[in-house]
Amino acid sequence: MKASELKNLSVSDLKGELAEQYRTYFNLRFREAAGEDIGSADMKKARRVIAQMKTVLTEKEKQAGAQVTREKT
């Protein structure tokens, strides 16, 4: 999923997608530990997607916090 697509998701949808990516990454790590030959590119891609999602989620949460602060003043 591209970063531009992630920015269009709501915070709750983004958290759900992030949980799904964590499960995917866990399964890849589990399969690797079990001796299955998985590509290192898959692991790298999963980590990168998780990082992108966390970055967009942090940005959205900061924006929401800034809006609440502006509304209070």
PQR file with spaces between the fields and no chain letter, atoms N, CA, C, O and H, PARSE charges and radii, in Angstrom:
ATOM       1  N    MET     1       0.845   -1.161    0.000 -0.4000 1.5000
ATOM       2  CA   MET     1       0.000    0.000    0.000 -0.0000 2.0000
ATOM       3  C    MET     1       0.902    1.239    0.000  0.5500 1.7000
ATOM       4  O    MET     1       1.883    1.300    0.741 -0.5500 1.4000
ATOM       5  N    LYS     2       0.572    2.194   -0.812 -0.4000 1.5000
ATOM       6  CA   LYS     2       1.376    3.399   -0.914 -0.0000 2.0000
ATOM       7  C    LYS     2       1.044    4.365    0.214  0.5500 1.7000
ATOM       8  O    LYS     2      -0.035    4.312    0.806 -0.5500 1.4000
ATOM       9  H    LYS     2      -0.225    2.144   -1.415  0.4000 1.0000
ATOM      10  N    ALA     3       1.999    5.253    0.499 -0.4000 1.5000
ATOM      11  CA   ALA     3       1.801    6.230    1.572 -0.0000 2.0000
ATOM      12  C    ALA     3       0.619    7.145    1.268  0.5500 1.7000
ATOM      13  O    ALA     3      -0.109    7.540    2.179 -0.5500 1.4000
ATOM      14  H    ALA     3       2.875    5.296    0.019  0.4000 1.0000
ATOM      15  N    SER     4       0.427    7.480    0.006 -0.4000 1.5000
ATOM      16  CA   SER     4      -0.705    8.343   -0.348 -0.0000 2.0000
ATOM      17  C    SER     4      -2.035    7.639   -0.068  0.5500 1.7000
ATOM      18  O    SER     4      -3.008    8.287    0.317 -0.5500 1.4000
ATOM      19  H    SER     4       1.019    7.159   -0.734  0.4000 1.0000
ATOM      20  N    GLU     5      -2.081    6.328   -0.258 -0.4000 1.5000
ATOM      21  CA   GLU     5      -3.293    5.567    0.051 -0.0000 2.0000
ATOM      22  C    GLU     5      -3.502    5.497    1.564  0.5500 1.7000
ATOM      23  O    GLU     5      -4.635    5.536    2.045 -0.5500 1.4000
ATOM      24  H    GLU     5      -1.290    5.802   -0.571  0.4000 1.0000
ATOM      25  N    LEU     6      -2.404    5.394    2.305 -0.4000 1.5000
ATOM      26  CA   LEU     6      -2.503    5.317    3.760 -0.0000 2.0000
ATOM      27  C    LEU     6      -3.048    6.610    4.348  0.5500 1.7000
ATOM      28  O    LEU     6      -3.792    6.583    5.328 -0.5500 1.4000
ATOM      29  H    LEU     6      -1.484    5.362    1.914  0.4000 1.0000
ATOM      30  N    LYS     7      -2.682    7.738    3.755 -0.4000 1.5000
ATOM      31  CA   LYS     7      -3.128    9.032    4.265 -0.0000 2.0000
ATOM      32  C    LYS     7      -4.632    9.223    4.103  0.5500 1.7000
ATOM      33  O    LYS     7      -5.234   10.033    4.808 -0.5500 1.4000
ATOM      34  H    LYS     7      -2.077    7.759    2.959  0.4000 1.0000
ATOM      35  N    ASN     8      -5.243    8.481    3.179 -0.4000 1.5000
ATOM      36  CA   ASN     8      -6.681    8.596    2.960 -0.0000 2.0000
ATOM      37  C    ASN     8      -7.497    7.744    3.933  0.5500 1.7000
ATOM      38  O    ASN     8      -8.718    7.887    4.002 -0.5500 1.4000
ATOM      39  H    ASN     8      -4.754    7.823    2.607  0.4000 1.0000
ATOM      40  N    LEU     9      -6.838    6.864    4.681 -0.4000 1.5000
ATOM      41  CA   LEU     9      -7.542    6.003    5.627 -0.0000 2.0000
ATOM      42  C    LEU     9      -7.813    6.747    6.930  0.5500 1.7000
ATOM      43  O    LEU     9      -7.090    7.677    7.288 -0.5500 1.4000
ATOM      44  H    LEU     9      -5.847    6.748    4.625  0.4000 1.0000
ATOM      45  N    SER    10      -8.853    6.331    7.629 -0.4000 1.5000
ATOM      46  CA   SER    10      -9.129    6.897    8.949 -0.0000 2.0000
ATOM      47  C    SER    10      -8.166    6.268    9.959  0.5500 1.7000
ATOM      48  O    SER    10      -7.495    5.281    9.659 -0.5500 1.4000
ATOM      49  H    SER    10      -9.440    5.575    7.338  0.4000 1.0000
ATOM      50  N    VAL    11      -8.107    6.844   11.142 -0.4000 1.5000
ATOM      51  CA   VAL    11      -7.183    6.359   12.167 -0.0000 2.0000
ATOM      52  C    VAL    11      -7.530    4.921   12.559  0.5500 1.7000
ATOM      53  O    VAL    11      -6.634    4.093   12.720 -0.5500 1.4000
ATOM      54  H    VAL    11      -8.652    7.646   11.386  0.4000 1.0000
ATOM      55  N    SER    12      -8.806    4.623   12.711 -0.4000 1.5000
ATOM      56  CA   SER    12      -9.202    3.263   13.113 -0.0000 2.0000
ATOM      57  C    SER    12      -8.885    2.245   12.007  0.5500 1.7000
ATOM      58  O    SER    12      -8.442    1.133   12.295 -0.5500 1.4000
ATOM      59  H    SER    12      -9.534    5.296   12.580  0.4000 1.0000
ATOM      60  N    ASP    13      -9.112    2.625   10.750 -0.4000 1.5000
ATOM      61  CA   ASP    13      -8.767    1.739    9.640 -0.0000 2.0000
ATOM      62  C    ASP    13      -7.263    1.521    9.574  0.5500 1.7000
ATOM      63  O    ASP    13      -6.797    0.413    9.307 -0.5500 1.4000
ATOM      64  H    ASP    13      -9.471    3.528   10.516  0.4000 1.0000
ATOM      65  N    LEU    14      -6.516    2.575    9.819 -0.4000 1.5000
ATOM      66  CA   LEU    14      -5.059    2.503    9.783 -0.0000 2.0000
ATOM      67  C    LEU    14      -4.538    1.580   10.883  0.5500 1.7000
ATOM      68  O    LEU    14      -3.603    0.809   10.665 -0.5500 1.4000
ATOM      69  H    LEU    14      -6.894    3.475   10.036  0.4000 1.0000
ATOM      70  N    LYS    15      -5.149    1.664   12.064 -0.4000 1.5000
ATOM      71  CA   LYS    15      -4.744    0.780   13.157 -0.0000 2.0000
ATOM      72  C    LYS    15      -5.049   -0.674   12.828  0.5500 1.7000
ATOM      73  O    LYS    15      -4.268   -1.564   13.166 -0.5500 1.4000
ATOM      74  H    LYS    15      -5.909    2.290   12.241  0.4000 1.0000
ATOM      75  N    GLY    16      -6.178   -0.923   12.170 -0.4000 1.5000
ATOM      76  CA   GLY    16      -6.517   -2.281   11.754 -0.0000 2.0000
ATOM      77  C    GLY    16      -5.547   -2.819   10.724  0.5500 1.7000
ATOM      78  O    GLY    16      -5.118   -3.970   10.805 -0.5500 1.4000
ATOM      79  H    GLY    16      -6.813   -0.201   11.895  0.4000 1.0000
ATOM      80  N    GLU    17      -5.200   -1.985    9.749 -0.4000 1.5000
ATOM      81  CA   GLU    17      -4.226   -2.393    8.730 -0.0000 2.0000
ATOM      82  C    GLU    17      -2.856   -2.642    9.354  0.5500 1.7000
ATOM      83  O    GLU    17      -2.144   -3.561    8.950 -0.5500 1.4000
ATOM      84  H    GLU    17      -5.548   -1.050    9.683  0.4000 1.0000
ATOM      85  N    LEU    18      -2.489   -1.821   10.338 -0.4000 1.5000
ATOM      86  CA   LEU    18      -1.208   -1.984   11.014 -0.0000 2.0000
ATOM      87  C    LEU    18      -1.168   -3.316   11.761  0.5500 1.7000
ATOM      88  O    LEU    18      -0.156   -4.016   11.732 -0.5500 1.4000
ATOM      89  H    LEU    18      -3.067   -1.074   10.666  0.4000 1.0000
ATOM      90  N    ALA    19      -2.248   -3.659   12.419 -0.4000 1.5000
ATOM      91  CA   ALA    19      -2.319   -4.949   13.127 -0.0000 2.0000
ATOM      92  C    ALA    19      -2.176   -6.100   12.136  0.5500 1.7000
ATOM      93  O    ALA    19      -1.509   -7.092   12.426 -0.5500 1.4000
ATOM      94  H    ALA    19      -3.071   -3.091   12.443  0.4000 1.0000
ATOM      95  N    GLU    20      -2.795   -5.970   10.981 -0.4000 1.5000
ATOM      96  CA   GLU    20      -2.693   -7.000    9.949 -0.0000 2.0000
ATOM      97  C    GLU    20      -1.249   -7.136    9.455  0.5500 1.7000
ATOM      98  O    GLU    20      -0.769   -8.248    9.237 -0.5500 1.4000
ATOM      99  H    GLU    20      -3.338   -5.164   10.745  0.4000 1.0000
ATOM     100  N    GLN    21      -0.573   -6.025    9.282 -0.4000 1.5000
ATOM     101  CA   GLN    21       0.825   -6.064    8.836 -0.0000 2.0000
ATOM     102  C    GLN    21       1.725   -6.686    9.896  0.5500 1.7000
ATOM     103  O    GLN    21       2.666   -7.407    9.564 -0.5500 1.4000
ATOM     104  H    GLN    21      -0.964   -5.121    9.459  0.4000 1.0000
ATOM     105  N    TYR    22       1.442   -6.414   11.177 -0.4000 1.5000
ATOM     106  CA   TYR    22       2.207   -7.046   12.242 -0.0000 2.0000
ATOM     107  C    TYR    22       2.024   -8.569   12.207  0.5500 1.7000
ATOM     108  O    TYR    22       2.981   -9.316   12.411 -0.5500 1.4000
ATOM     109  H    TYR    22       0.677   -5.829   11.447  0.4000 1.0000
ATOM     110  N    ARG    23       0.794   -9.023   11.947 -0.4000 1.5000
ATOM     111  CA   ARG    23       0.542  -10.465   11.839 -0.0000 2.0000
ATOM     112  C    ARG    23       1.315  -11.056   10.672  0.5500 1.7000
ATOM     113  O    ARG    23       1.895  -12.135   10.788 -0.5500 1.4000
ATOM     114  H    ARG    23       0.017   -8.416   11.781  0.4000 1.0000
ATOM     115  N    THR    24       1.322  -10.353    9.555 -0.4000 1.5000
ATOM     116  CA   THR    24       2.050  -10.819    8.373 -0.0000 2.0000
ATOM     117  C    THR    24       3.539  -10.925    8.677  0.5500 1.7000
ATOM     118  O    THR    24       4.179  -11.919    8.337 -0.5500 1.4000
ATOM     119  H    THR    24       0.850   -9.477    9.461  0.4000 1.0000
ATOM     120  N    TYR    25       4.081   -9.907    9.313 -0.4000 1.5000
ATOM     121  CA   TYR    25       5.502   -9.915    9.655 -0.0000 2.0000
ATOM     122  C    TYR    25       5.817  -11.037   10.638  0.5500 1.7000
ATOM     123  O    TYR    25       6.846  -11.700   10.511 -0.5500 1.4000
ATOM     124  H    TYR    25       3.561   -9.099    9.589  0.4000 1.0000
ATOM     125  N    PHE    26       4.939  -11.256   11.619 -0.4000 1.5000
ATOM     126  CA   PHE    26       5.132  -12.340   12.571 -0.0000 2.0000
ATOM     127  C    PHE    26       5.153  -13.690   11.859  0.5500 1.7000
ATOM     128  O    PHE    26       6.004  -14.534   12.138 -0.5500 1.4000
ATOM     129  H    PHE    26       4.103  -10.717   11.723  0.4000 1.0000
ATOM     130  N    ASN    27       4.211  -13.885   10.938 -0.4000 1.5000
ATOM     131  CA   ASN    27       4.163  -15.149   10.198 -0.0000 2.0000
ATOM     132  C    ASN    27       5.423  -15.365    9.369  0.5500 1.7000
ATOM     133  O    ASN    27       5.920  -16.488    9.274 -0.5500 1.4000
ATOM     134  H    ASN    27       3.519  -13.199   10.712  0.4000 1.0000
ATOM     135  N    LEU    28       5.939  -14.304    8.773 -0.4000 1.5000
ATOM     136  CA   LEU    28       7.187  -14.423    8.016 -0.0000 2.0000
ATOM     137  C    LEU    28       8.342  -14.816    8.932  0.5500 1.7000
ATOM     138  O    LEU    28       9.150  -15.677    8.583 -0.5500 1.4000
ATOM     139  H    LEU    28       5.535  -13.392    8.850  0.4000 1.0000
ATOM     140  N    ARG    29       8.421  -14.186   10.100 -0.4000 1.5000
ATOM     141  CA   ARG    29       9.479  -14.520   11.048 -0.0000 2.0000
ATOM     142  C    ARG    29       9.332  -15.953   11.547  0.5500 1.7000
ATOM     143  O    ARG    29      10.324  -16.661   11.715 -0.5500 1.4000
ATOM     144  H    ARG    29       7.765  -13.487   10.384  0.4000 1.0000
ATOM     145  N    PHE    30       8.107  -16.372   11.780 -0.4000 1.5000
ATOM     146  CA   PHE    30       7.853  -17.729   12.254 -0.0000 2.0000
ATOM     147  C    PHE    30       8.264  -18.757   11.204  0.5500 1.7000
ATOM     148  O    PHE    30       8.902  -19.762   11.516 -0.5500 1.4000
ATOM     149  H    PHE    30       7.301  -15.796   11.643  0.4000 1.0000
ATOM     150  N    ARG    31       7.885  -18.487    9.951 -0.4000 1.5000
ATOM     151  CA   ARG    31       8.250  -19.402    8.866 -0.0000 2.0000
ATOM     152  C    ARG    31       9.762  -19.471    8.691  0.5500 1.7000
ATOM     153  O    ARG    31      10.304  -20.541    8.413 -0.5500 1.4000
ATOM     154  H    ARG    31       7.366  -17.670    9.698  0.4000 1.0000
ATOM     155  N    GLU    32      10.436  -18.360    8.848 -0.4000 1.5000
ATOM     156  CA   GLU    32      11.889  -18.342    8.729 -0.0000 2.0000
ATOM     157  C    GLU    32      12.534  -19.149    9.853  0.5500 1.7000
ATOM     158  O    GLU    32      13.490  -19.889    9.623 -0.5500 1.4000
ATOM     159  H    GLU    32       9.995  -17.491    9.073  0.4000 1.0000
ATOM     160  N    ALA    33      12.010  -19.004   11.065 -0.4000 1.5000
ATOM     161  CA   ALA    33      12.537  -19.741   12.211 -0.0000 2.0000
ATOM     162  C    ALA    33      12.302  -21.240   12.071  0.5500 1.7000
ATOM     163  O    ALA    33      13.074  -22.050   12.584 -0.5500 1.4000
ATOM     164  H    ALA    33      11.233  -18.403   11.252  0.4000 1.0000
ATOM     165  N    ALA    34      11.231  -21.599   11.373 -0.4000 1.5000
ATOM     166  CA   ALA    34      10.919  -23.006   11.168 -0.0000 2.0000
ATOM     167  C    ALA    34      11.793  -23.624   10.081  0.5500 1.7000
ATOM     168  O    ALA    34      11.722  -24.827    9.828 -0.5500 1.4000
ATOM     169  H    ALA    34      10.604  -20.941   10.957  0.4000 1.0000
ATOM     170  N    GLY    35      12.612  -22.800    9.444 -0.4000 1.5000
ATOM     171  CA   GLY    35      13.527  -23.327    8.446 -0.0000 2.0000
ATOM     172  C    GLY    35      13.055  -23.180    7.022  0.5500 1.7000
ATOM     173  O    GLY    35      13.741  -23.605    6.093 -0.5500 1.4000
ATOM     174  H    GLY    35      12.669  -21.823    9.650  0.4000 1.0000
ATOM     175  N    GLU    36      11.895  -22.584    6.836 -0.4000 1.5000
ATOM     176  CA   GLU    36      11.388  -22.401    5.482 -0.0000 2.0000
ATOM     177  C    GLU    36      12.191  -21.294    4.796  0.5500 1.7000
ATOM     178  O    GLU    36      12.566  -20.303    5.424 -0.5500 1.4000
ATOM     179  H    GLU    36      11.338  -22.238    7.591  0.4000 1.0000
ATOM     180  N    ASP    37      12.439  -21.472    3.540 -0.4000 1.5000
ATOM     181  CA   ASP    37      13.225  -20.488    2.794 -0.0000 2.0000
ATOM     182  C    ASP    37      12.299  -19.395    2.281  0.5500 1.7000
ATOM     183  O    ASP    37      11.558  -19.585    1.316 -0.5500 1.4000
ATOM     184  H    ASP    37      12.134  -22.277    3.030  0.4000 1.0000
ATOM     185  N    ILE    38      12.357  -18.250    2.947 -0.4000 1.5000
ATOM     186  CA   ILE    38      11.573  -17.099    2.497 -0.0000 2.0000
ATOM     187  C    ILE    38      12.551  -16.039    2.023  0.5500 1.7000
ATOM     188  O    ILE    38      13.697  -15.997    2.471 -0.5500 1.4000
ATOM     189  H    ILE    38      12.958  -18.096    3.731  0.4000 1.0000
ATOM     190  N    GLY    39      12.112  -15.209    1.144 -0.4000 1.5000
ATOM     191  CA   GLY    39      12.987  -14.169    0.628 -0.0000 2.0000
ATOM     192  C    GLY    39      13.184  -13.060    1.640  0.5500 1.7000
ATOM     193  O    GLY    39      12.251  -12.660    2.337 -0.5500 1.4000
ATOM     194  H    GLY    39      11.181  -15.243    0.780  0.4000 1.0000
ATOM     195  N    SER    40      14.400  -12.574    1.711 -0.4000 1.5000
ATOM     196  CA   SER    40      14.663  -11.475    2.642 -0.0000 2.0000
ATOM     197  C    SER    40      13.953  -10.204    2.176  0.5500 1.7000
ATOM     198  O    SER    40      13.707   -9.301    2.976 -0.5500 1.4000
ATOM     199  H    SER    40      15.157  -12.899    1.145  0.4000 1.0000
ATOM     200  N    ALA    41      13.626  -10.132    0.903 -0.4000 1.5000
ATOM     201  CA   ALA    41      12.909   -8.966    0.384 -0.0000 2.0000
ATOM     202  C    ALA    41      11.509   -8.887    0.988  0.5500 1.7000
ATOM     203  O    ALA    41      10.996   -7.791    1.214 -0.5500 1.4000
ATOM     204  H    ALA    41      13.826  -10.866    0.253  0.4000 1.0000
ATOM     205  N    ASP    42      10.891  -10.030    1.251 -0.4000 1.5000
ATOM     206  CA   ASP    42       9.559  -10.037    1.871 -0.0000 2.0000
ATOM     207  C    ASP    42       9.611   -9.465    3.285  0.5500 1.7000
ATOM     208  O    ASP    42       8.730   -8.710    3.696 -0.5500 1.4000
ATOM     209  H    ASP    42      11.307  -10.920    1.067  0.4000 1.0000
ATOM     210  N    MET    43      10.658   -9.838    4.021 -0.4000 1.5000
ATOM     211  CA   MET    43      10.814   -9.326    5.382 -0.0000 2.0000
ATOM     212  C    MET    43      11.047   -7.815    5.345  0.5500 1.7000
ATOM     213  O    MET    43      10.463   -7.067    6.129 -0.5500 1.4000
ATOM     214  H    MET    43      11.373  -10.451    3.687  0.4000 1.0000
ATOM     215  N    LYS    44      11.894   -7.385    4.440 -0.4000 1.5000
ATOM     216  CA   LYS    44      12.211   -5.963    4.320 -0.0000 2.0000
ATOM     217  C    LYS    44      10.970   -5.167    3.930  0.5500 1.7000
ATOM     218  O    LYS    44      10.728   -4.085    4.465 -0.5500 1.4000
ATOM     219  H    LYS    44      12.369   -7.992    3.804  0.4000 1.0000
ATOM     220  N    LYS    45      10.189   -5.703    3.002 -0.4000 1.5000
ATOM     221  CA   LYS    45       8.978   -5.021    2.551 -0.0000 2.0000
ATOM     222  C    LYS    45       7.976   -4.899    3.694  0.5500 1.7000
ATOM     223  O    LYS    45       7.347   -3.853    3.859 -0.5500 1.4000
ATOM     224  H    LYS    45      10.386   -6.582    2.568  0.4000 1.0000
ATOM     225  N    ALA    46       7.824   -5.952    4.476 -0.4000 1.5000
ATOM     226  CA   ALA    46       6.883   -5.927    5.603 -0.0000 2.0000
ATOM     227  C    ALA    46       7.313   -4.891    6.637  0.5500 1.7000
ATOM     228  O    ALA    46       6.478   -4.146    7.150 -0.5500 1.4000
ATOM     229  H    ALA    46       8.334   -6.801    4.342  0.4000 1.0000
ATOM     230  N    ARG    47       8.603   -4.836    6.944 -0.4000 1.5000
ATOM     231  CA   ARG    47       9.095   -3.846    7.901 -0.0000 2.0000
ATOM     232  C    ARG    47       8.885   -2.431    7.385  0.5500 1.7000
ATOM     233  O    ARG    47       8.520   -1.535    8.146 -0.5500 1.4000
ATOM     234  H    ARG    47       9.282   -5.441    6.527  0.4000 1.0000
ATOM     235  N    ARG    48       9.116   -2.232    6.093 -0.4000 1.5000
ATOM     236  CA   ARG    48       8.965   -0.902    5.501 -0.0000 2.0000
ATOM     237  C    ARG    48       7.509   -0.448    5.543  0.5500 1.7000
ATOM     238  O    ARG    48       7.234    0.711    5.854 -0.5500 1.4000
ATOM     239  H    ARG    48       9.413   -2.960    5.475  0.4000 1.0000
ATOM     240  N    VAL    49       6.576   -1.345    5.235 -0.4000 1.5000
ATOM     241  CA   VAL    49       5.156   -1.000    5.255 -0.0000 2.0000
ATOM     242  C    VAL    49       4.715   -0.657    6.679  0.5500 1.7000
ATOM     243  O    VAL    49       3.944    0.281    6.883 -0.5500 1.4000
ATOM     244  H    VAL    49       6.799   -2.286    4.982  0.4000 1.0000
ATOM     245  N    ILE    50       5.200   -1.412    7.654 -0.4000 1.5000
ATOM     246  CA   ILE    50       4.867   -1.128    9.051 -0.0000 2.0000
ATOM     247  C    ILE    50       5.380    0.255    9.441  0.5500 1.7000
ATOM     248  O    ILE    50       4.679    1.015   10.109 -0.5500 1.4000
ATOM     249  H    ILE    50       5.826   -2.174    7.487  0.4000 1.0000
ATOM     250  N    ALA    51       6.592    0.578    9.029 -0.4000 1.5000
ATOM     251  CA   ALA    51       7.157    1.896    9.347 -0.0000 2.0000
ATOM     252  C    ALA    51       6.356    3.010    8.694  0.5500 1.7000
ATOM     253  O    ALA    51       6.111    4.044    9.316 -0.5500 1.4000
ATOM     254  H    ALA    51       7.162   -0.039    8.487  0.4000 1.0000
ATOM     255  N    GLN    52       5.947    2.812    7.453 -0.4000 1.5000
ATOM     256  CA   GLN    52       5.142    3.827    6.771 -0.0000 2.0000
ATOM     257  C    GLN    52       3.810    4.034    7.487  0.5500 1.7000
ATOM     258  O    GLN    52       3.368    5.167    7.678 -0.5500 1.4000
ATOM     259  H    GLN    52       6.146    1.973    6.948  0.4000 1.0000
ATOM     260  N    MET    53       3.181    2.939    7.878 -0.4000 1.5000
ATOM     261  CA   MET    53       1.895    3.032    8.563 -0.0000 2.0000
ATOM     262  C    MET    53       2.039    3.748    9.898  0.5500 1.7000
ATOM     263  O    MET    53       1.204    4.583   10.247 -0.5500 1.4000
ATOM     264  H    MET    53       3.540    2.018    7.723  0.4000 1.0000
ATOM     265  N    LYS    54       3.095    3.428   10.648 -0.4000 1.5000
ATOM     266  CA   LYS    54       3.296    4.076   11.933 -0.0000 2.0000
ATOM     267  C    LYS    54       3.565    5.566   11.757  0.5500 1.7000
ATOM     268  O    LYS    54       3.122    6.375   12.573 -0.5500 1.4000
ATOM     269  H    LYS    54       3.773    2.750   10.364  0.4000 1.0000
ATOM     270  N    THR    55       4.286    5.935   10.704 -0.4000 1.5000
ATOM     271  CA   THR    55       4.563    7.343   10.444 -0.0000 2.0000
ATOM     272  C    THR    55       3.290    8.101   10.127  0.5500 1.7000
ATOM     273  O    THR    55       3.056    9.180   10.672 -0.5500 1.4000
ATOM     274  H    THR    55       4.646    5.277   10.041  0.4000 1.0000
ATOM     275  N    VAL    56       2.466    7.547    9.250 -0.4000 1.5000
ATOM     276  CA   VAL    56       1.208    8.210    8.880 -0.0000 2.0000
ATOM     277  C    VAL    56       0.278    8.283   10.085  0.5500 1.7000
ATOM     278  O    VAL    56      -0.401    9.291   10.282 -0.5500 1.4000
ATOM     279  H    VAL    56       2.656    6.671    8.807  0.4000 1.0000
ATOM     280  N    LEU    57       0.240    7.239   10.882 -0.4000 1.5000
ATOM     281  CA   LEU    57      -0.605    7.227   12.075 -0.0000 2.0000
ATOM     282  C    LEU    57      -0.164    8.307   13.062  0.5500 1.7000
ATOM     283  O    LEU    57      -1.006    8.999   13.635 -0.5500 1.4000
ATOM     284  H    LEU    57       0.792    6.420   10.722  0.4000 1.0000
ATOM     285  N    THR    58       1.126    8.457   13.262 -0.4000 1.5000
ATOM     286  CA   THR    58       1.641    9.493   14.153 -0.0000 2.0000
ATOM     287  C    THR    58       1.286   10.881   13.633  0.5500 1.7000
ATOM     288  O    THR    58       0.888   11.753   14.406 -0.5500 1.4000
ATOM     289  H    THR    58       1.810    7.895   12.796  0.4000 1.0000
ATOM     290  N    GLU    59       1.427   11.087   12.328 -0.4000 1.5000
ATOM     291  CA   GLU    59       1.073   12.375   11.729 -0.0000 2.0000
ATOM     292  C    GLU    59      -0.399   12.699   11.958  0.5500 1.7000
ATOM     293  O    GLU    59      -0.742   13.823   12.326 -0.5500 1.4000
ATOM     294  H    GLU    59       1.750   10.379   11.700  0.4000 1.0000
ATOM     295  N    LYS    60      -1.265   11.715   11.739 -0.4000 1.5000
ATOM     296  CA   LYS    60      -2.700   11.934   11.917 -0.0000 2.0000
ATOM     297  C    LYS    60      -3.035   12.238   13.379  0.5500 1.7000
ATOM     298  O    LYS    60      -3.871   13.096   13.661 -0.5500 1.4000
ATOM     299  H    LYS    60      -0.986   10.802   11.440  0.4000 1.0000
ATOM     300  N    GLU    61      -2.384   11.537   14.302 -0.4000 1.5000
ATOM     301  CA   GLU    61      -2.654   11.770   15.713 -0.0000 2.0000
ATOM     302  C    GLU    61      -2.170   13.161   16.140  0.5500 1.7000
ATOM     303  O    GLU    61      -2.819   13.821   16.951 -0.5500 1.4000
ATOM     304  H    GLU    61      -1.705   10.840   14.073  0.4000 1.0000
ATOM     305  N    LYS    62      -1.045   13.599   15.602 -0.4000 1.5000
ATOM     306  CA   LYS    62      -0.553   14.945   15.913 -0.0000 2.0000
ATOM     307  C    LYS    62      -1.487   16.003   15.342  0.5500 1.7000
ATOM     308  O    LYS    62      -1.745   17.017   15.991 -0.5500 1.4000
ATOM     309  H    LYS    62      -0.518   13.063   14.943  0.4000 1.0000
ATOM     310  N    GLN    63      -1.994   15.778   14.137 -0.4000 1.5000
ATOM     311  CA   GLN    63      -2.936   16.722   13.538 -0.0000 2.0000
ATOM     312  C    GLN    63      -4.209   16.813   14.367  0.5500 1.7000
ATOM     313  O    GLN    63      -4.738   17.902   14.591 -0.5500 1.4000
ATOM     314  H    GLN    63      -1.784   14.954   13.610  0.4000 1.0000
ATOM     315  N    ALA    64      -4.691   15.672   14.817 -0.4000 1.5000
ATOM     316  CA   ALA    64      -5.912   15.662   15.628 -0.0000 2.0000
ATOM     317  C    ALA    64      -5.674   16.390   16.948  0.5500 1.7000
ATOM     318  O    ALA    64      -6.547   17.121   17.417 -0.5500 1.4000
ATOM     319  H    ALA    64      -4.261   14.788   14.635  0.4000 1.0000
ATOM     320  N    GLY    65      -4.511   16.199   17.545 -0.4000 1.5000
ATOM     321  CA   GLY    65      -4.180   16.885   18.788 -0.0000 2.0000
ATOM     322  C    GLY    65      -4.054   18.379   18.587  0.5500 1.7000
ATOM     323  O    GLY    65      -4.459   19.157   19.452 -0.5500 1.4000
ATOM     324  H    GLY    65      -3.802   15.606   17.164  0.4000 1.0000
ATOM     325  N    ALA    66      -3.497   18.795   17.455 -0.4000 1.5000
ATOM     326  CA   ALA    66      -3.344   20.219   17.169 -0.0000 2.0000
ATOM     327  C    ALA    66      -4.710   20.866   16.938  0.5500 1.7000
ATOM     328  O    ALA    66      -4.924   22.014   17.328 -0.5500 1.4000
ATOM     329  H    ALA    66      -3.168   18.164   16.752  0.4000 1.0000
ATOM     330  N    GLN    67      -5.620   20.149   16.317 -0.4000 1.5000
ATOM     331  CA   GLN    67      -6.951   20.683   16.077 -0.0000 2.0000
ATOM     332  C    GLN    67      -7.713   20.852   17.374  0.5500 1.7000
ATOM     333  O    GLN    67      -8.436   21.834   17.548 -0.5500 1.4000
ATOM     334  H    GLN    67      -5.446   19.217   16.000  0.4000 1.0000
ATOM     335  N    VAL    68      -7.561   19.911   18.284 -0.4000 1.5000
ATOM     336  CA   VAL    68      -8.234   20.003   19.580 -0.0000 2.0000
ATOM     337  C    VAL    68      -7.675   21.195   20.345  0.5500 1.7000
ATOM     338  O    VAL    68      -8.429   21.920   20.995 -0.5500 1.4000
ATOM     339  H    VAL    68      -6.974   19.113   18.143  0.4000 1.0000
ATOM     340  N    THR    69      -6.370   21.406   20.279 -0.4000 1.5000
ATOM     341  CA   THR    69      -5.748   22.529   20.976 -0.0000 2.0000
ATOM     342  C    THR    69      -6.259   23.856   20.413  0.5500 1.7000
ATOM     343  O    THR    69      -6.559   24.782   21.167 -0.5500 1.4000
ATOM     344  H    THR    69      -5.757   20.818   19.751  0.4000 1.0000
ATOM     345  N    ARG    70      -6.354   23.941   19.089 -0.4000 1.5000
ATOM     346  CA   ARG    70      -6.844   25.172   18.464 -0.0000 2.0000
ATOM     347  C    ARG    70      -8.297   25.453   18.841  0.5500 1.7000
ATOM     348  O    ARG    70      -8.682   26.608   19.024 -0.5500 1.4000
ATOM     349  H    ARG    70      -6.110   23.189   18.476  0.4000 1.0000
ATOM     350  N    GLU    71      -9.097   24.403   18.956 -0.4000 1.5000
ATOM     351  CA   GLU    71     -10.515   24.587   19.282 -0.0000 2.0000
ATOM     352  C    GLU    71     -10.694   25.070   20.719  0.5500 1.7000
ATOM     353  O    GLU    71     -11.649   25.787   21.017 -0.5500 1.4000
ATOM     354  H    GLU    71      -8.784   23.464   18.808  0.4000 1.0000
ATOM     355  N    LYS    72      -9.790   24.688   21.603 -0.4000 1.5000
ATOM     356  CA   LYS    72      -9.900   25.078   23.013 -0.0000 2.0000
ATOM     357  C    LYS    72      -9.579   26.550   23.219  0.5500 1.7000
ATOM     358  O    LYS    72     -10.105   27.182   24.136 -0.5500 1.4000
ATOM     359  H    LYS    72      -9.014   24.106   21.361  0.4000 1.0000
ATOM     360  N    THR    73      -8.720   27.096   22.373 -0.4000 1.5000
ATOM     361  CA   THR    73      -8.337   28.516   22.565 -0.0000 2.0000
ATOM     362  C    THR    73      -9.246   29.450   21.870  0.5500 1.7000
ATOM     363  O    THR    73      -9.055   30.664   21.938 -0.5500 1.4000
ATOM     364  H    THR    73      -8.292   26.583   21.628  0.4000 1.0000
